Amino acid sequence: MAIPEVVSGARRLAEESWRRRRNLWLLLVIVLLALAGWAAWWFLVGRWWVNVDDAYVEGNIYPVNARVSGTVAAVSGYNTLVVRRGDPLVILGGRRAELALHRAQAQLAQSRQDARALMEEMAASRAHGAALAAALATARQKAWRYGAAAESGAAQTLEAIASKDEVARLRGEIAAENAHGRALQARLGARDADNAPSVKAALERVKLAQLTLQRQIIRAPVSGILAQQAVQRGQWVAPGQRLFTVVPLHQIWVDANVKETDLAAVRVGARVILHADVYGGGVTYHGWVAGIGGASGAIFAVLPPENASGNWIKFTQRIPVRIAIDPQDLVAHPLRPGLTMSMAIRVGGKARQGPAPAWMETARPGSASAAAADLAAGGRRDVR
């Protein structure tokens, strides 16, 4: 009975050894297949993409400041409220502004009246000058006749002298009247009353008073979401004081911090695929590289590194790369500044330079102004 037991034990050991060798070979084959698959994926796909996890949503943030001082009469906005460009947010008490406008209008009316009075006085001066010119012509003829008569003995010499003095007096009055007319013209400063400097200055004061009255209503500078409310009813505000912040969700981009070891292959216009953590992997954004930063973030830090010191340690630096997102994707799935993103940048193939939004085009030389572009994007209401 001992021999069969030994044979069965040896057979069992041989089977276990064979199974172990088989399992090792299977594991080796699986590892080799995995390595081969990874190598094939890297060669065909992976090497053409740069994956970046250090990326965040950025956007323009517009402060809403008071332009004039006053007491807050009403607050029609609050945090998280969606507003359109030109919507009233804060209304200040405008009694003082109304009184200032009425005073400016009264000054304008007085200036116009004074200018018209000067015009009438100038007309009277010209008429008086014309009368003096006519009297001078008559006096000259009279003086010539008395002079001729005095030479022939038909008249006295004193009458001829008196007539000459009258001519001299009239000439002096005409010169004085001409000087008076020039003085009136200088006071008026223009050819008509409407173009007089005093009238124009009064008109500008009226416009300024109207602008001050309009600024009693503080409006949204752009369409977006309100945040950082810092005003309440009854509060006194001063010029320059921040009251709200408006975040326009259509002016969104992504800043990706790319490692310097991966930056050499990144080009402006390269296609980008993005995923936002807020939506997960089920939502894909499409974009392109809009620009590459001019320096690493460490250079612009409050305390930049001192690489010449003795305790220098080498760290891989990151360069900010701006990614523009397809506006249609933003409309379908809005993003907010501060959210985290993950992305893959295409480093080979044809660049996909999409249509840049109008607000981003304003940053390029020779393009339209930011105010005009935002006016076209957010509405056409007056927000002065």
Salt bridges, closest charged atoms under 4 A:
ASP54 OD2 - ARG318 NE 3.87
ASP87 OD1 - ARG381 NH1 2.70
GLU98 OE1 - ARG95 NH1 3.57
GLU121 OE2 - HIS180 NE2 3.45
GLU166 OE2 - ARG169 NH2 2.29
GLU173 OE2 - ARG169 NH1 2.39
GLU177 OE1 - HIS128 ND1 2.93
GLU177 OE2 - HIS180 ND1 3.57
GLU204 OE2 - LYS207 NZ 3.87
ASP255 OD1 - ARG322 NE 3.92
ASP326 OD2 - ARG352 NH2 3.60
ASP329 OD2 - HIS286 ND1 3.37
GLU361 OE2 - ARG364 NH1 3.46
ASP374 OD2 - ARG85 NH1 2.93
ASP382 OD2 - ARG384 NE 2.75
